[in-house]
Amino acid sequence: MKKWRNRRSLFKDKESEIGTPKNTEEDDSLADLLKQLALSNDFTQFTYHVNETSLCIGYYTPLIDTEILHRDILPYLKKWESFASLSSVLPIEEVILTADAATIQENLLKGYIFIFNVNNLKQVCLVKAGVERTRQVSLPEVEFSVVGPKESFVEALDTNINLIRKRLPMPEFTVKELIIGKLSKTRVSVLYIDGIANKENVNTVIQRLSDLDIDQIMDSSYITQLIQDNQNSPFPQLIDTERPDRVASVLGEGKIAILVDGAPHGLIGPTTIFEFFYAFEDYYLNWAVASFFRLVRFFAVIFSILVTPIYVAVLTYHYELIPKDLVSTLVTSRSAIPLPPILEAIILELAIELLREAGARLPTKVGQTIGIVGGIVIGTASVEAGLTSNVLLIIVALAALASFTTPVYQMGNTIRLIRFPFLLMAHYLGLIGVAVSFCFLLIHLLRLSSLGRPFLEPFYPPRIQDLKDSLIRLPFSMQSKRPIQEQTEDTMRFNPKKAKEKHDSKRN
């Protein structure tokens, strides 16, 4: 007959009822480990009597599935004879026999249950009984698209890899896993296609991840900041994406992806600045339509950065550049404004940023209301109070709207930031200040790289082949080669001559 005896710890002291461990280094380390485990209230230990043998069973309650414990472990322990036969008795594949305290601790934190004979500490059985508590695969929230797949990454690393592997059912698709973080012990996976991805790029990523000396990795954004080439640059050098179809596609181009357990976003590199303005929906649309939308985004970004500084520069130093038909309108709108253009612009820009931050931090429904109502109220009140002109209000609103067209959130934040240095330089030096700021920005971008690859490619260095999928996207039939940027081992996607012959033969 089974007898249960629930206890908080079997190792409160060396005179505990399971007996004093023998004077061996392994026994002492195991006893010390069990004492440490017993300090945590979410760790459970109890004795389970089988015939004349007393077994100790312990586990972290939040990490295990109690149904597995009561259904697949405890009933089968009745047949227990020895630890050697336990793996064949239990209907669970993952069973580990060990006496190493470090191995026991590591696996307990992964959702294992330990079982050992209270009269013998020389061998411990670890049984996998972890519980998976993750949300279901859902719609993309940041990179939503009207056409194309409606799946996004979740926080479970294995689920995310499954979403990619089902799109790349090939043995060359390779996953290299590392454990990073002294405290968090975070699983980080490097994904690439063997035979396509450049070995140097793969080794660079793995080396940078292996060299990380940090206590915690809570999200993929930690990885971005730690391994990118220039950590002081406001420009992200790895693309952050929540779409598994995008990751699968770029792996085929020779890029490398990084997935972090607990992060619903993956990282892609090496990359270029132009790829931050690609919406992956572009590849699901006709090439002419997709090219038009890309050009609109590039124009919107340039407009968002320059329009407000140019307004400040013209009104401060360059009145002669204003068309005659606009002079009366500007004079009328600014006749009662006591502030110089720079203060007027900064007030409105900061108001927009405050509204954006408030809308992002509040609950969804409240945030939308705050954004709409706050924008209308503040804009109308500032114009009626004579603090800002209605012309600048329209310009700032259009600039903010243009910045929202950036598909990658991190790049959108960068665009918002670099607008302010342009404003200050426009105030001090006019249009020359705008030109100087642009030159500094261009120099910075020329010096940037992503995993050692040029950030302004295909314009610097100039590569005509990669222009086919940059500012515009040409038809797939004209993109027979993979991008030069990745320096892939296999440069050909398909043979254009054979594809054309096959197409012509079918038409005939």
C-alpha positions as CSV (number, residue, x, y, z in Angstrom):
1,M,0.0,0.0,0.0
2,K,1.3,3.5,-0.9
3,K,2.0,5.9,1.8
4,W,2.4,9.6,1.1
5,R,4.3,12.0,3.3
6,N,4.3,15.6,2.1
7,R,7.3,17.6,3.3
8,R,8.7,21.0,2.4
9,S,12.2,19.6,2.5
10,L,14.0,16.3,3.2
11,F,17.2,18.1,3.7
12,K,16.7,20.7,6.4
13,D,19.8,19.6,8.2
14,K,22.4,16.8,8.1
15,E,20.3,14.8,10.6
16,S,17.3,14.6,8.2
17,E,15.4,11.3,8.2
18,I,16.8,10.1,4.8
19,G,20.2,9.8,6.5
20,T,23.4,11.7,6.4
21,P,25.1,11.7,3.0
22,K,28.3,9.8,2.7
23,N,31.5,11.7,2.9
24,T,32.0,12.0,-0.8
25,E,32.3,15.1,-2.9
26,E,29.3,14.1,-5.1
27,D,27.1,13.3,-2.2
28,D,28.0,16.6,-0.5
29,S,27.3,18.7,-3.6
30,L,23.9,16.9,-4.1
31,A,22.9,17.4,-0.5
32,D,23.9,21.1,-0.7
33,L,21.9,21.4,-3.9
34,L,18.8,19.9,-2.3
35,K,19.1,22.2,0.7
36,Q,19.3,25.2,-1.7
37,L,16.3,24.0,-3.7
38,A,14.2,23.6,-0.5
39,L,14.6,27.4,0.2
40,S,12.2,28.2,-2.6
41,N,8.5,27.9,-1.8
42,D,7.6,26.8,-5.4
43,F,9.8,23.7,-5.0
44,T,8.0,20.6,-3.9
45,Q,9.5,17.4,-2.4
46,F,7.7,14.3,-1.1
47,T,8.4,10.6,-0.4
48,Y,6.7,7.9,-2.3
49,H,6.8,4.4,-0.9
50,V,7.1,1.4,-3.3
51,N,7.2,-1.9,-1.5
52,E,10.1,-1.5,1.0
53,T,11.8,1.3,-0.9
54,S,11.3,5.1,-0.2
55,L,11.7,7.3,-3.2
56,C,12.1,11.0,-3.0
57,I,10.4,13.0,-5.7
58,G,11.0,16.7,-6.3
59,Y,10.2,19.4,-8.8
60,Y,9.5,23.1,-9.4
61,T,5.7,23.3,-9.3
62,P,5.2,26.1,-12.0
63,L,7.4,24.2,-14.5
64,I,5.9,20.8,-14.6
65,D,2.6,19.4,-15.8
66,T,1.0,17.7,-12.8
67,E,-1.2,15.6,-15.1
68,I,2.0,14.0,-16.5
69,L,3.2,13.3,-12.9
70,H,0.0,11.6,-11.8
71,R,-0.8,9.8,-15.1
72,D,2.6,8.8,-16.6
73,I,5.0,8.6,-13.6
74,L,3.6,7.8,-10.2
75,P,1.5,4.7,-11.3
76,Y,4.4,3.2,-13.2
77,L,6.7,3.6,-10.2
78,K,4.9,0.6,-8.7
79,K,6.9,-1.6,-11.1
80,W,10.2,0.0,-10.0
81,E,13.0,-2.4,-9.4
82,S,16.1,-0.4,-10.0
83,F,17.1,2.9,-11.7
84,A,18.6,0.8,-14.6
85,S,15.1,-0.5,-15.4
86,L,13.2,2.8,-14.7
87,S,13.7,4.2,-18.2
88,S,12.0,1.1,-19.7
89,V,9.2,1.2,-17.2
90,L,8.2,4.9,-17.6
91,P,6.2,5.8,-20.8
92,I,8.3,8.9,-21.2
93,E,11.2,9.2,-23.7
94,E,13.4,11.7,-21.9
95,V,14.8,10.0,-18.8
96,I,18.3,10.9,-17.5
97,L,20.3,9.0,-14.9
98,T,23.0,11.1,-13.3
99,A,24.6,12.1,-10.0
100,D,26.0,15.4,-11.1
101,A,24.5,18.3,-9.1
102,A,24.9,20.8,-12.0
103,T,23.1,18.5,-14.4
104,I,20.3,18.0,-11.9
105,Q,19.9,21.7,-11.3
106,E,19.9,22.6,-15.0
107,N,17.3,20.0,-15.9
108,L,15.0,20.9,-12.9
109,L,14.8,24.4,-14.3
110,K,13.8,23.0,-17.7
111,G,10.7,21.1,-16.3
112,Y,12.2,17.8,-15.2
113,I,11.3,15.8,-12.0
114,F,14.0,14.1,-10.0
115,I,13.6,10.7,-8.4
116,F,16.1,9.0,-6.1
117,N,16.3,6.4,-3.4
118,V,16.5,8.2,0.0
119,N,19.0,5.6,1.1
120,N,21.3,6.1,-1.9
121,L,22.3,9.5,-3.3
122,K,24.7,8.1,-5.9
123,Q,22.1,8.1,-8.7
124,V,19.3,10.4,-9.5
125,C,16.7,9.9,-12.2
126,L,15.4,12.9,-14.1
127,V,12.1,12.6,-16.0
128,K,10.8,15.2,-18.4
129,A,7.4,16.5,-17.3
130,G,7.5,20.2,-18.4
131,V,4.4,22.2,-19.2
132,E,4.2,24.4,-22.2
133,R,2.3,27.6,-21.5
134,T,2.5,29.8,-24.6
135,R,0.0,31.8,-26.6
136,Q,-1.3,30.5,-29.8
137,V,0.0,31.7,-33.2
138,S,-1.9,34.8,-34.1
139,L,-2.1,37.7,-36.6
140,P,1.0,40.0,-37.0
141,E,0.4,43.2,-35.1
142,V,3.4,45.3,-36.2
143,E,3.9,44.0,-39.8
144,F,0.3,43.4,-40.7
145,S,-0.5,42.8,-44.4
146,V,-3.7,42.6,-46.3
147,V,-2.4,39.8,-48.6
148,G,-0.1,36.9,-47.6
149,P,0.2,34.6,-44.6
150,K,-1.4,35.8,-41.3
151,E,1.0,34.1,-38.9
152,S,3.4,35.7,-36.5
153,F,6.1,34.5,-34.1
154,V,5.2,33.7,-30.5
155,E,7.3,33.6,-27.4
156,A,8.1,29.8,-27.7
157,L,11.3,29.2,-29.6
158,D,10.4,25.7,-30.7
159,T,7.1,27.0,-32.2
160,N,8.9,29.7,-34.0
161,I,11.4,27.3,-35.5
162,N,8.5,25.1,-36.6
163,L,6.8,28.0,-38.4
164,I,10.0,28.5,-40.4
165,R,10.9,24.8,-41.0
166,K,7.5,24.0,-42.5
167,R,8.3,26.7,-45.1
168,L,11.7,25.3,-45.7
169,P,11.3,21.5,-45.6
170,M,15.0,20.7,-46.4
171,P,17.8,19.1,-44.5
172,E,20.2,22.0,-45.4
173,F,18.1,24.3,-43.1
174,T,20.4,24.4,-40.0
175,V,19.7,25.5,-36.5
176,K,22.6,26.2,-34.1
177,E,21.5,26.8,-30.4
178,L,23.4,28.6,-27.7
179,I,22.7,29.4,-24.1
180,I,23.3,33.0,-23.2
181,G,22.9,34.8,-19.8
182,K,24.4,33.8,-16.5
183,L,21.0,34.3,-14.8
184,S,18.4,33.9,-17.5
185,K,20.1,30.9,-19.4
186,T,18.3,32.0,-22.5
187,R,18.1,29.8,-25.5
188,V,19.3,31.6,-28.7
189,S,19.1,29.9,-32.1
190,V,21.1,30.9,-35.2
191,L,19.3,29.9,-38.4
192,Y,20.8,29.6,-41.9
193,I,20.7,27.4,-45.0
194,D,23.9,25.3,-45.4
195,G,25.3,25.6,-48.9
196,I,23.8,29.1,-49.4
197,A,24.7,31.2,-46.4
198,N,28.3,32.6,-46.3
199,K,30.3,30.7,-43.7
200,E,32.0,33.9,-42.7
201,N,28.7,35.5,-41.9
202,V,27.6,32.4,-39.9
203,N,30.8,32.3,-37.9
204,T,30.6,36.0,-37.2
205,V,27.2,35.7,-35.7
206,I,28.0,32.6,-33.7
207,Q,31.3,34.1,-32.4
208,R,29.6,37.4,-31.4
209,L,26.9,35.5,-29.5
210,S,29.4,33.2,-27.9
211,D,31.5,36.1,-26.7
212,L,28.6,37.8,-24.9
213,D,29.2,38.1,-21.2
214,I,25.9,39.3,-19.7
215,D,23.6,38.1,-16.9
216,Q,20.3,38.3,-18.7
217,I,18.8,38.2,-22.2
218,M,15.1,39.0,-21.9
219,D,14.3,39.7,-25.6
220,S,15.8,39.8,-29.1
221,S,16.3,43.5,-28.7
222,Y,19.1,42.8,-26.2
223,I,20.9,40.8,-28.9
224,T,20.5,43.6,-31.4
225,Q,22.2,46.1,-29.2
226,L,25.0,43.7,-28.2
227,I,26.2,42.3,-31.4
228,Q,25.5,45.0,-34.0
229,D,28.7,46.6,-35.5
230,N,28.2,50.1,-34.1
231,Q,26.4,50.1,-30.8
232,N,26.4,53.9,-30.6
233,S,24.6,54.4,-33.9
234,P,20.9,55.4,-33.7
235,F,20.3,53.2,-36.8
236,P,19.5,49.6,-36.3
237,Q,21.8,47.2,-38.2
238,L,19.7,44.1,-37.8
239,I,16.1,43.9,-39.0
240,D,13.5,43.0,-36.3
241,T,10.6,41.0,-37.7
242,E,7.6,39.1,-36.4
243,R,6.8,37.4,-39.7
244,P,8.0,33.7,-40.2
245,D,7.5,34.1,-44.0
246,R,9.9,36.9,-44.1
247,V,12.6,35.0,-42.2
248,A,12.1,32.0,-44.5
249,S,12.4,34.1,-47.6
250,V,15.6,35.9,-46.5
251,L,17.2,32.6,-45.5
252,G,16.9,31.6,-49.1
253,E,18.8,34.8,-50.0
254,G,21.7,33.7,-47.9
255,K,20.9,35.8,-44.8
256,I,21.1,34.6,-41.2
257,A,18.3,34.8,-38.7
258,I,18.5,34.8,-34.9
259,L,15.6,33.7,-32.7
260,V,15.5,34.1,-28.9
261,D,13.3,32.0,-26.6
262,G,10.7,34.3,-25.0
263,A,10.8,36.9,-27.8
264,P,8.0,37.1,-30.4
265,H,10.4,38.8,-32.9
266,G,13.3,37.4,-34.9
267,L,16.5,39.2,-36.1
268,I,17.8,39.2,-39.7
269,G,21.3,40.1,-41.0
270,P,23.3,41.2,-42.7
271,T,21.0,43.9,-44.0
272,T,21.1,47.3,-45.7
273,I,19.3,50.6,-44.9
274,F,16.9,50.2,-47.8
275,E,15.6,46.9,-46.5
276,F,14.1,48.7,-43.5
277,F,11.7,50.4,-45.9
278,Y,10.5,47.1,-47.5
279,A,7.2,45.9,-46.4
280,F,7.2,42.1,-47.0
281,E,3.7,42.6,-48.6
282,D,5.6,44.1,-51.6
283,Y,6.5,40.6,-52.7
284,Y,2.9,39.5,-52.7
285,L,1.8,42.4,-55.0
286,N,2.5,43.1,-58.7
287,W,6.0,44.4,-59.2
288,A,4.8,47.7,-60.6
289,V,2.4,48.3,-57.7
290,A,5.1,47.2,-55.1
291,S,7.7,49.5,-56.7
292,F,5.3,52.5,-56.5
293,F,4.6,51.9,-52.8
294,R,8.3,51.6,-52.1
295,L,9.0,54.9,-53.8
296,V,6.2,56.5,-51.8
297,R,7.8,55.2,-48.5
298,F,11.3,56.5,-49.5
299,F,9.8,59.9,-50.4
300,A,7.8,60.0,-47.1
301,V,10.9,59.3,-45.0
302,I,12.9,62.1,-46.7
303,F,9.9,64.4,-46.4
304,S,9.5,63.6,-42.7
305,I,13.2,64.4,-42.0
306,L,13.6,67.6,-44.1
307,V,10.3,69.4,-44.3
308,T,10.2,71.0,-40.9
309,P,13.9,72.0,-40.9
310,I,13.5,73.6,-44.3
311,Y,10.5,75.6,-43.0
312,V,12.5,76.9,-40.1
313,A,15.5,77.7,-42.3
314,V,13.5,79.5,-45.0
315,L,11.5,81.6,-42.4
316,T,14.7,82.5,-40.5
317,Y,17.2,83.3,-43.2
318,H,15.8,82.8,-46.7
319,Y,12.6,84.8,-47.3
320,E,13.6,85.3,-50.9
321,L,12.9,81.6,-51.6
322,I,9.2,81.9,-50.7
323,P,7.0,82.2,-53.8
324,K,5.1,85.5,-53.9
325,D,1.7,83.7,-53.7
326,L,2.7,82.1,-50.4
327,V,4.2,85.2,-48.8
328,S,0.8,86.7,-47.8
329,T,-0.4,83.4,-46.4
330,L,2.7,82.9,-44.3
331,V,2.7,86.5,-43.1
332,T,-1.0,86.2,-42.1
333,S,-0.4,83.0,-40.2
334,R,2.6,84.3,-38.3
335,S,1.5,87.9,-37.7
336,A,0.4,87.2,-34.1
337,I,3.0,84.5,-33.3
338,P,5.5,85.8,-30.6
339,L,7.9,82.9,-30.9
340,P,10.7,82.4,-33.5
341,P,10.2,79.6,-36.0
342,I,12.5,77.2,-34.1
343,L,10.6,77.4,-30.8
344,E,7.3,77.1,-32.7
345,A,8.5,74.0,-34.5
346,I,10.0,72.3,-31.4
347,I,6.8,72.9,-29.4
348,L,4.7,71.2,-32.0
349,E,7.2,68.4,-32.6
350,L,7.4,67.6,-28.9
351,A,3.6,67.8,-28.6
352,I,3.4,65.2,-31.4
353,E,5.9,63.0,-29.6
354,L,4.1,63.3,-26.3
355,L,0.8,62.3,-27.9
356,R,2.5,59.3,-29.6
357,E,4.1,58.1,-26.4
358,A,0.9,58.5,-24.5
359,G,-1.1,56.6,-27.1
360,A,1.5,53.8,-27.1
361,R,1.6,53.4,-23.3
362,L,-2.1,53.5,-22.6
363,P,-4.5,50.7,-23.2
364,T,-5.4,50.3,-26.9
365,K,-8.9,51.8,-26.9
366,V,-7.9,54.7,-24.6
367,G,-4.7,55.3,-26.5
368,Q,-6.5,55.7,-29.8
369,T,-8.9,58.2,-28.2
370,I,-6.1,60.2,-26.6
371,G,-4.2,60.3,-29.9
372,I,-7.2,61.6,-31.9
373,V,-8.8,63.9,-29.4
374,G,-5.5,65.2,-28.0
375,G,-4.2,66.0,-31.5
376,I,-7.3,68.0,-32.4
377,V,-7.6,69.8,-29.1
378,I,-3.9,70.7,-28.7
379,G,-3.5,71.7,-32.4
380,T,-6.6,73.9,-32.4
381,A,-5.8,75.5,-29.0
382,S,-2.2,76.3,-29.9
383,V,-3.3,78.0,-33.1
384,E,-6.1,80.0,-31.4
385,A,-3.7,80.9,-28.6
386,G,-1.2,82.3,-31.1
387,L,1.6,80.0,-30.1
388,T,2.0,78.3,-33.4
389,S,0.9,79.0,-37.0
390,N,-1.6,76.9,-38.8
391,V,0.8,76.4,-41.7
392,L,3.4,74.8,-39.5
393,L,0.7,72.7,-37.8
394,I,-0.1,71.2,-41.2
395,I,3.6,70.6,-42.0
396,V,4.3,68.9,-38.7
397,A,1.2,66.8,-39.0
398,L,2.2,65.7,-42.5
399,A,5.8,64.9,-41.3
400,A,4.5,62.8,-38.5
401,L,2.1,61.0,-40.8
402,A,5.0,60.4,-43.3
403,S,7.1,58.8,-40.5
404,F,4.4,56.2,-39.9
405,T,5.0,54.7,-43.3
406,T,8.2,53.1,-42.2
407,P,7.5,49.3,-42.0
408,V,10.1,48.5,-39.3
409,Y,9.4,50.1,-35.9
410,Q,13.0,50.6,-34.9
411,M,13.8,52.6,-38.0
412,G,10.7,54.7,-37.4
413,N,12.1,55.7,-34.0
414,T,15.4,56.6,-35.6
415,I,13.7,58.9,-38.1
416,R,11.9,60.6,-35.3
417,L,15.1,61.2,-33.5
418,I,17.3,62.6,-36.3
419,R,14.8,65.2,-37.1
420,F,15.8,67.3,-34.1
421,P,19.5,67.8,-35.0
422,F,18.3,68.9,-38.5
423,L,16.0,71.4,-36.8
424,L,18.7,72.9,-34.7
425,M,21.2,73.2,-37.5
426,A,18.5,74.8,-39.7
427,H,18.0,77.4,-37.0
428,Y,21.7,78.3,-36.7
429,L,22.9,78.0,-40.3
430,G,19.8,78.0,-42.4
431,L,19.7,75.8,-45.5
432,I,23.5,75.4,-45.2
433,G,22.9,73.8,-41.8
434,V,20.4,71.4,-43.4
435,A,23.0,70.5,-46.0
436,V,25.7,70.1,-43.4
437,S,23.5,67.8,-41.3
438,F,22.7,65.7,-44.4
439,C,26.4,65.4,-45.1
440,F,27.1,64.2,-41.6
441,L,24.2,61.7,-41.8
442,L,25.5,60.4,-45.2
443,I,29.1,60.0,-43.8
444,H,27.7,58.1,-40.8
445,L,25.8,55.8,-43.1
446,L,28.8,55.2,-45.3
447,R,30.8,54.1,-42.3
448,L,28.1,51.8,-41.0
449,S,28.1,48.1,-41.7
450,S,25.9,45.1,-40.8
451,L,27.8,42.0,-39.8
452,G,30.7,43.5,-41.6
453,R,28.8,44.1,-44.8
454,P,28.2,47.7,-46.2
455,F,25.1,49.3,-44.9
456,L,24.4,51.5,-48.0
457,E,24.7,48.7,-50.5
458,P,23.8,48.6,-53.5
459,F,24.7,52.3,-53.9
460,Y,27.9,52.1,-51.9
461,P,29.6,50.1,-53.2
462,P,27.7,50.3,-56.4
463,R,26.2,46.9,-57.4
464,I,23.9,47.1,-60.4
465,Q,22.6,43.5,-59.9
466,D,21.2,44.4,-56.4
467,L,19.4,47.4,-57.7
468,K,16.8,45.1,-59.1
469,D,15.4,44.8,-55.5
470,S,16.2,48.1,-53.9
471,L,14.3,51.4,-54.5
472,I,12.1,49.4,-56.9
473,R,11.3,45.7,-57.2
474,L,11.6,44.2,-60.7
475,P,9.8,41.0,-61.6
476,F,10.9,37.8,-60.1
477,S,11.9,36.5,-63.6
478,M,14.6,39.2,-63.7
479,Q,16.1,38.2,-60.3
480,S,17.8,35.0,-61.1
481,K,20.8,35.7,-58.8
482,R,20.9,36.1,-55.1
483,P,22.1,39.5,-53.7
484,I,25.8,40.2,-53.8
485,Q,25.6,41.7,-50.3
486,E,25.4,38.3,-48.6
487,Q,28.3,36.8,-50.6
488,T,26.5,33.5,-50.8
489,E,28.1,30.2,-51.7
490,D,25.4,29.4,-54.2
491,T,24.7,32.6,-56.2
492,M,22.0,31.3,-58.5
493,R,18.3,31.2,-57.6
494,F,17.4,29.6,-60.9
495,N,18.6,29.3,-64.5
496,P,16.9,32.1,-66.5
497,K,17.5,30.4,-69.9
498,K,16.0,27.1,-68.8
499,A,13.1,29.0,-67.1
500,K,12.4,30.9,-70.3
501,E,12.6,27.8,-72.5
502,K,10.2,26.0,-70.2
503,H,7.8,29.0,-70.2
504,D,7.9,29.2,-74.0
505,S,7.4,25.5,-74.5
506,K,4.3,25.6,-72.4
507,R,2.9,28.6,-74.3
508,N,3.4,26.8,-77.6
